[in-house]
Amino acid sequence: MTHDVDVTYSCNANNASNIGGTSPWTNTVTVTYPESVAPGQNFDVTIRAGEMKPTQARTGRVTYDIQTPSNVTNLTSEITAPATGFNSGTAALVTVNPTTKLNASGTDVTRIWGGTSARFGTSAGTSTNSGLAKTSNAAFHLPEVTFSMRAPLTPGTEVEFGLPGAGAEPLTYIAANTQFQYTRGTSNTGTYVECIPSANAASLTKTVVADEPAVILDSTTRIIGGDQTADSSIPVQLQAQVAAPYATAAELSEGTVTFRDQATNLVVGAPVHPDASGIATVEHQFPRIPDGGDDQVRTIIAEYSGVPGNISASQNVIALTLTEKPTVFWTTNFTVTARVGTLGEESLPVNVTAAFARPTTNFPEGTMVQLYRDALPVGEPVAMPQTGTSIVFPTDEIPRGERAGTHRYTVELETIWYDYNEWKGSTENPALVIVAGTGGEIITPEPGPGSLDMGSITDPITGSLSGSIGYDIAPLSSPTVMGLLSSAS
């Protein structure tokens, strides 16, 4: 639904020269949102302040804050209609500390700004020729902002967007209460104006989670290293990568991964929860093969339990060859960097680079490295370069879809076992790329892995997600995310 909300402002200094004149004055905010959604459904909320008309000749450092809900996941934001009427400055989104209004990641207050603030915020100042600014008293219009998110799983939960400081009593013009601010004047040095919105602005939108079946997210599980050989005289380490693009790390870790010997049904180690990177690790000592004994091939299955009412189960199977021969292990950790390109109508390009340290005994000829997105292979394996310490993979195109989500990139050296030496390598901490859906209200979409979107992003918004549509988790000024691994051998 779309409707208008009349927000009444009280401002300090209270002067006929202010936008809207002497307080109180009213601005009409247009909002679009679904009145109800299914548990776990992805949906959009759009907010745009009404047109505003300055009185004095110069207006600068305009900022406008939006209160976002803290009970949703995968919250992203995007400017979906540009600002108009400003002579200088480019509107962007940033999250700010609710108390100080200084820029801060992972908060529930999103700010529209042009890079500088008036009294409260990062890069504060009194000038009128900075940030979102104009040099005339013609009207201006702040941009439209669209938020994409995943609904809570509990029926009856309410999701609300509003304006911070709404209805603050008494009218105390501190940073926490100031929702709209700017400088105004007739010269480059201006007067601060801080504005507090009326109480009805605390709830501009209200979406209720309906009592109906939840949208279940698809998961993928992959045993890291694939088919491999191991020395039976020492404990064997097994790792599985679990991914569900629309689930948070906390949600994913509610499930467990169980490794089993499929032939004997023996549980290999105890069930474990995936860590923040979606990786589950166990060590297990198999019965030692006597000297001169034949190799044993075991089928190992990793089963992710899923999370009832939220995430589906998944599994993966490999062949594990146990040998009595002593083995020298050469392990390489890859540091993965993901850089997003320019958004297209149907996909977002992502360029992935993996850095590593070469082992003392160099990689055998023909060593290959595979790129993965969400535990699924991307393209064909790439040959390990004969020199240097980095690999550049062909550009990956993430398809645009309706739903928002987080993608995790990893790389893995295809394990080579040769002359009692084993070379293996993987990514401990995936590089994240946040994408958001292209659709508006989504009616119980079919769950499916990997269908995402991208767009122009800013600073991080909440939790595991990042600032706007279709970025990685770095701010706009540096669109690069690193897996932050210890690259060693």
Buried (B, 14 or more C-beta within 10 A) or exposed (E): EEEEBEBBBBBBEBBEBBBBBEBEBEBEBBBBBBEBBBBBBBBBBBBBBBEBEBBBBBBBBBBBBBBBBEBBBBBBBBBBEEBEBBBEBBBBBBBBBBEBBBBBBEBBBBBBBBBBBBBBBBBBBBBBBBBBBBBEBEBBBBBBBBBBBBBBBEBEBEBBBBBBBBBBEEBEBBBBBBBBBBBBBEEEEBBBBBBBBBEBBBBBBEBBBBEEEBBBBBBBBBBBBBBBBBBBBBBBBBBBBBBBBBBBBEBBBBBBBBBBBEEEEEEBBEBBEBBEBBBBBBEBEBEEBEEEEEEBEBEBBBBBBBBEEBBBBBBBBBEBBBBBBEBEBBBBBBBBBBBBBEBEEEBBBBBBBBBBEBBEEEBBEEBBBBBBBBBEEBEEBBEBBEEEEEBEBEEBBBEBBBBBBBBBBBBBBBBBBEEEBBBBBBBBBBBBBBBBBBBBBBEBBEBEBBBBBBBBBBBBBBBBBBBBBBBBBBBBEEBBBBBEBEBEB
